[in-house]
Amino acid sequence: MRAVLTRSWATDSGEMVRPESFDSKYLVLYLFTPQDCAACLFELAGLSRFSPEHPDFRVVPVMGFSNADEARQTRANLGLDIPILQDPQGELVRALAPPKMPWKIVVETATGKVLLEDLPAADTFAAQKFLGRLEALERR
């Protein structure tokens, strides 16, 4: 996991970023592909609104097996104001090895330790439950 956080990745805007350099205690990696379900992508939009109110968390969308144009279009369609990390060859997705896509992984930024993993929320109740789990982490 540390290698994933210390490597530079391109965003949909062409900027190179290293997840470990984000100013947050936790990273919420949201791994998805352009073909994932609409409800799952709706959850990503909700998570992106969670971060500004909870500075300990940084939501990092990771779009696998796609190009920058697809990511920019997805970001525009969802109204996201956060960049999407590009993983056109699926290298990051393979390194994280989610059992299925889309997938959420919460990582402690300083150590790379995986704290939570979860399926995408298929409904509002499940999405709220996940946000509650994040808030519990924040209180630790």
C-alpha positions as CSV (number, residue, x, y, z in Angstrom):
1,M,0.0,0.0,0.0
2,R,2.8,2.4,0.8
3,A,4.1,2.2,-2.8
4,V,0.6,3.3,-4.0
5,L,0.7,6.3,-1.8
6,T,4.2,7.5,-2.5
7,R,4.1,7.2,-6.3
8,S,3.0,10.1,-8.4
9,W,-0.3,9.7,-10.3
10,A,-1.8,11.8,-13.1
11,T,-5.1,13.5,-12.5
12,D,-7.8,14.1,-15.1
13,S,-6.4,17.7,-15.4
14,G,-2.9,16.4,-16.1
15,E,-1.5,17.4,-12.7
16,M,0.9,14.8,-11.1
17,V,0.0,14.1,-7.4
18,R,1.2,11.8,-4.7
19,P,-1.6,10.7,-2.3
20,E,0.8,10.7,0.7
21,S,1.3,14.4,0.2
22,F,-2.4,15.3,0.7
23,D,-3.0,17.3,3.8
24,S,-5.3,14.8,5.6
25,K,-5.1,12.1,8.2
26,Y,-7.1,9.6,6.1
27,L,-7.6,8.9,2.4
28,V,-10.9,7.6,1.1
29,L,-9.9,5.9,-2.1
30,Y,-12.9,5.3,-4.3
31,L,-12.0,2.9,-7.1
32,F,-14.3,2.8,-10.1
33,T,-14.4,2.4,-13.8
34,P,-16.5,4.5,-16.3
35,Q,-18.9,1.6,-16.7
36,D,-19.9,1.4,-13.0
37,C,-23.4,1.8,-11.9
38,A,-25.0,5.2,-11.7
39,A,-26.0,4.8,-8.0
40,C,-22.4,4.0,-7.1
41,L,-21.2,7.1,-8.8
42,F,-23.9,9.1,-7.1
43,E,-22.3,8.0,-3.8
44,L,-18.9,9.3,-5.0
45,A,-20.5,12.7,-5.5
46,G,-21.8,12.6,-1.9
47,L,-18.5,11.6,-0.5
48,S,-16.8,14.5,-2.3
49,R,-19.1,16.9,-0.3
50,F,-18.1,15.1,2.9
51,S,-14.4,16.0,2.7
52,P,-14.7,19.8,3.1
53,E,-16.6,19.5,6.3
54,H,-14.3,16.8,7.7
55,P,-10.7,17.9,7.0
56,D,-9.2,14.7,8.4
57,F,-10.5,13.0,5.3
58,R,-9.5,13.4,1.6
59,V,-11.7,11.6,-0.9
60,V,-9.6,10.4,-3.8
61,P,-11.5,9.1,-6.8
62,V,-9.4,6.6,-8.8
63,M,-10.8,5.8,-12.2
64,G,-9.3,2.6,-13.6
65,F,-9.0,1.5,-17.2
66,S,-10.0,4.9,-18.6
67,N,-8.4,7.9,-20.2
68,A,-8.4,11.6,-19.1
69,D,-11.2,12.5,-21.4
70,E,-13.5,9.9,-19.8
71,A,-12.5,11.1,-16.4
72,R,-13.2,14.7,-17.2
73,Q,-16.6,13.8,-18.6
74,T,-17.4,11.7,-15.5
75,R,-16.3,14.6,-13.2
76,A,-18.5,17.0,-15.2
77,N,-21.5,14.7,-15.2
78,L,-21.2,14.2,-11.4
79,G,-20.5,17.8,-10.6
80,L,-17.3,16.8,-8.7
81,D,-15.0,19.6,-7.7
82,I,-12.1,17.2,-6.8
83,P,-9.6,15.7,-9.3
84,I,-9.8,12.1,-10.4
85,L,-6.6,10.1,-10.3
86,Q,-6.0,8.3,-13.6
87,D,-5.2,4.6,-13.8
88,P,-5.5,3.9,-17.5
89,Q,-3.7,0.6,-17.4
90,G,-5.3,-0.6,-14.1
91,E,-2.0,-0.6,-12.3
92,L,-3.3,1.1,-9.2
93,V,-6.5,-1.1,-9.2
94,R,-4.4,-4.2,-9.4
95,A,-2.1,-3.1,-6.6
96,L,-5.0,-2.4,-4.3
97,A,-6.7,-5.7,-5.4
98,P,-10.3,-4.9,-4.6
99,P,-12.6,-8.0,-4.7
100,K,-14.9,-6.1,-7.1
101,M,-15.4,-2.6,-8.5
102,P,-16.4,-0.1,-7.5
103,W,-14.8,-0.3,-4.1
104,K,-13.9,2.0,-1.2
105,I,-10.7,1.8,0.8
106,V,-10.0,4.1,3.8
107,V,-6.2,4.4,4.4
108,E,-4.3,6.1,7.1
109,T,-2.2,8.6,5.1
110,A,0.9,8.5,7.3
111,T,1.3,4.7,7.5
112,G,-0.6,3.4,4.5
113,K,-2.5,1.1,6.8
114,V,-5.9,0.1,5.4
115,L,-8.6,0.9,8.1
116,L,-11.8,0.2,6.2
117,E,-12.9,-1.4,3.0
118,D,-16.5,-1.4,1.7
119,L,-18.7,-2.0,-1.2
120,P,-20.3,1.1,-2.8
121,A,-23.6,2.1,-1.2
122,A,-26.6,1.0,-3.2
123,D,-29.0,3.2,-1.3
124,T,-29.1,6.3,0.9
125,F,-29.2,4.2,4.1
126,A,-26.0,2.4,3.2
127,A,-24.3,5.6,2.2
128,Q,-25.2,7.2,5.6
129,K,-23.9,4.1,7.4
130,F,-20.5,4.4,5.7
131,L,-20.3,8.2,6.6
132,G,-21.1,7.2,10.2
133,R,-18.1,4.8,10.1
134,L,-15.9,7.6,8.8
135,E,-17.1,9.9,11.6
136,A,-16.3,7.2,14.2
137,L,-12.7,7.1,12.8
138,E,-12.5,10.8,13.1
139,R,-13.4,10.7,16.8
140,R,-10.6,8.2,17.6
